[in-house]
Amino acid sequence: MNLAKIARRRYTEGVTPLEKLSNLSKVLDGPTIYMKRDDLLGGTSGGNKTRKLEFIMADAIQKGADTIITAGAPQSNHCRLTLAASIKENLDCHFIIEDGAPNPYKEKASGNNFLYKLLGVKSIKLVDKDADLMAEMEELATELKNQGKKPYIIPVGGSNAIGALGYVACIEEIMAQLFDKNIPIDYIVVPSASTGTHVGMLVGMLGINGNIPIIGISISKPQDILIKTIYELAQTVLKDLDINTPLEKSDIIVHDNYVGGGYTVPTDGMLEAVQLLARSEGILLDPVYTGKVMAGMIDLIRTNFFKKTDNVLFLHTGGSPALYTYEDIILEKDFYTR
Ligand SMILES: Cc1ncc(COP(=O)(O)O)c(C=O)c1O
């Protein structure tokens, strides 16, 4: 595997910190916990999409694009960061946003929606929640082409074979940090949604012949669907990178019991996790992704999946702007006070 051969833009200076969370380990009476602070990546308010966009934007630029089209939910971190990268690259950026329960689009909503407007998105087209987002993006691309533009479509979450390379690169970065700091990590906990992050981490681990298990926590979909999606995308990335180590479906670990009522629907575990991290470590999680992933890790600690002697690495993928759309519910009940 040689990532240096692949076109890449950079939106982060240096590497993201690998932080030891001693207070959290103490509160949970659990294993030693580290956090890869990808919430501190470049782009507006950082997050995992920044790594995917380094490779995706490079591809768009190579193909001569002057306009980016992407899609997501009303509070999409992916849309926000795609817009931020487009601004850096002097490209126009348009969104297709899905609208409908439990996430109706609110024109004046705070969080990512406010940032779309502050950053100056070119257009937002609202479509039904069940619409075919790729078809909608293609339709917009045709309209823009007719106006003389050169549009480039980025799929939801930036989760294609190019975007996943961002997390193959992240594994190389993590392994160098672990070697440098002499930290013997036993498990890595990651989110699994549109799956580019999980796929990149798995493929990266195979590519360096590493053997640290990657534990995915679902924030929306059932385990069997995620495993199928991860497996299929991973096969493409493995092939693209000439990695011959086989990946079997049985090698893919996904827990789907922390989703609760569904995508964006709060759970007590998420609310506890968000408060706990804020009040024990001064770190902001988000209510939709990292809050539920952390709730999963906390439960795996409490149910003794991890031994006290283990070293566990949690991948923080960002998303804190969405916190400001959940203010009331997050402070409704005290789960943890110092
Ligand atoms: C903050 C945050 N964490 C995790 C994820 C999930 O990553 P992936 O879509 O690569 O599975 C997302 C996706 O939107 C996100 O915004």
The ligand as an SDF file (V2000), in Angstrom:
LIG
                    3D

 16 16  0  0  0  0  0  0  0  0999 V2000
  -19.4060   13.4750   13.6930 C   0  0  0  0  0  0  0  0  0  0  0  0
  -19.5480   12.2460   12.8730 C   0  0  0  0  0  0  0  0  0  0  0  0
  -19.0800   11.0930   13.3670 N   0  0  0  0  0  0  0  0  0  0  0  0
  -19.2040    9.9390   12.6900 C   0  0  0  0  0  0  0  0  0  0  0  0
  -19.8120    9.8960   11.4560 C   0  0  0  0  0  0  0  0  0  0  0  0
  -19.9500    8.5690   10.7650 C   0  0  0  0  0  0  0  0  0  0  0  0
  -18.9040    8.3360    9.8960 O   0  0  0  0  0  0  0  0  0  0  0  0
  -19.1580    7.4340    8.6000 P   0  0  0  0  0  0  0  0  0  0  0  0
  -20.2620    8.1130    7.8530 O   0  0  0  0  0  0  0  0  0  0  0  0
  -17.8710    7.4340    7.8880 O   0  0  0  0  0  0  0  0  0  0  0  0
  -19.5710    6.0950    9.0590 O   0  0  0  0  0  0  0  0  0  0  0  0
  -20.3020   11.0750   10.8870 C   0  0  0  0  0  0  0  0  0  0  0  0
  -20.9770   11.0310    9.5770 C   0  0  0  0  0  0  0  0  0  0  0  0
  -21.6820   11.8990    9.1690 O   0  0  0  0  0  0  0  0  0  0  0  0
  -20.1680   12.2830   11.6090 C   0  0  0  0  0  0  0  0  0  0  0  0
  -20.6350   13.4410   11.1390 O   0  0  0  0  0  0  0  0  0  0  0  0
  1  2  1  0
  2  3  1  0
  2 15  2  0
  3  4  2  0
  4  5  1  0
  5  6  1  0
  5 12  2  0
  6  7  1  0
  7  8  1  0
  8  9  2  0
  8 10  1  0
  8 11  1  0
 12 13  1  0
 12 15  1  0
 13 14  2  0
 15 16  1  0
M  END
$$$$
